[in-house]
Amino acid sequence: MQEQPGGKRNHLVMGRTPASIAVHRLNLPEQRVLASFLAGRLPAGQVHAELARARTAPAVAPPTVAPQAEPAPAPVVQPVVVEPLPVIAA
């Protein structure tokens, strides 16, 4: 008797099936909720309510920092003059 190789695979059928999981990208408020939970600041029982609140919150753009027009001047370093210590004869 000859053994048959492993099961048949039909790549065309497997490649045409729709994805079983929809990808949801988290917005900034949702990321903050999950970060708070993972850091231990938000109890597990409140995660669902906070995520729902974060999804309905208006999107807030992150603050932009205006570039400085001119960099601050470098501090002036004064040379230090060291005088030799007097020698004491014993």
C-alpha positions in Angstrom: 0.0 0.0 0.0 1.1 3.5 -0.8 0.6 6.3 1.7 -1.0 9.4 0.4 0.8 12.7 1.1 -0.9 15.1 3.5 -4.4 16.5 2.8 -5.3 18.3 -0.3 -5.1 22.1 -0.3 -6.8 24.2 -2.7 -5.0 27.5 -2.5 -7.4 29.2 -4.9 -10.4 28.6 -2.7 -8.4 29.5 0.5 -7.2 32.7 -1.1 -10.7 33.8 -2.1 -12.4 33.5 1.2 -13.2 36.8 3.0 -11.2 37.8 6.0 -12.9 36.5 9.2 -11.7 39.4 11.4 -12.3 43.1 10.7 -9.4 45.3 11.7 -10.3 48.3 13.8 -7.7 51.0 14.3 -7.9 52.7 17.7 -8.2 56.5 17.8 -6.3 58.5 20.3 -8.9 58.5 23.1 -9.3 54.7 22.8 -5.5 54.3 22.9 -5.5 56.3 26.2 -8.2 54.1 27.7 -6.3 51.0 26.9 -3.0 52.4 28.1 -4.7 53.4 31.4 -6.0 49.8 31.8 -2.7 48.2 31.0 -0.9 50.6 33.4 -3.3 49.5 36.2 -5.0 52.9 36.5 -8.4 51.8 35.1 -10.3 48.8 36.6 -11.3 46.1 34.1 -15.0 46.7 34.8 -14.8 50.3 33.5 -12.9 49.5 30.3 -16.1 48.9 28.2 -17.8 52.1 29.4 -14.7 54.2 28.9 -14.1 52.8 25.4 -17.7 53.6 24.5 -17.3 57.1 25.8 -14.0 57.5 23.9 -15.6 56.4 20.6 -18.3 59.1 20.9 -15.9 61.8 22.0 -15.1 64.4 19.3 -11.7 63.9 17.8 -9.1 66.2 19.2 -6.0 67.1 17.1 -2.8 66.7 19.0 -1.2 70.1 19.9 1.4 71.4 17.5 4.5 73.0 18.8 5.5 76.2 17.0 9.2 76.2 16.0 11.4 78.8 17.6 12.2 81.7 15.2 15.8 82.0 16.5 17.7 79.7 18.8 18.8 80.9 22.2 22.3 82.4 22.3 25.0 80.1 23.7 26.1 81.0 27.3 29.4 82.9 27.5 32.1 80.9 29.4 34.6 83.0 31.3 38.1 81.4 31.7 39.0 80.6 35.3 42.3 81.9 36.6 44.0 79.6 39.1 46.7 81.1 41.3 49.4 78.8 42.7 49.4 78.0 46.4 52.2 79.5 48.5 54.9 77.0 49.5 55.4 76.7 53.2 59.0 75.8 54.3 59.2 73.5 57.2 
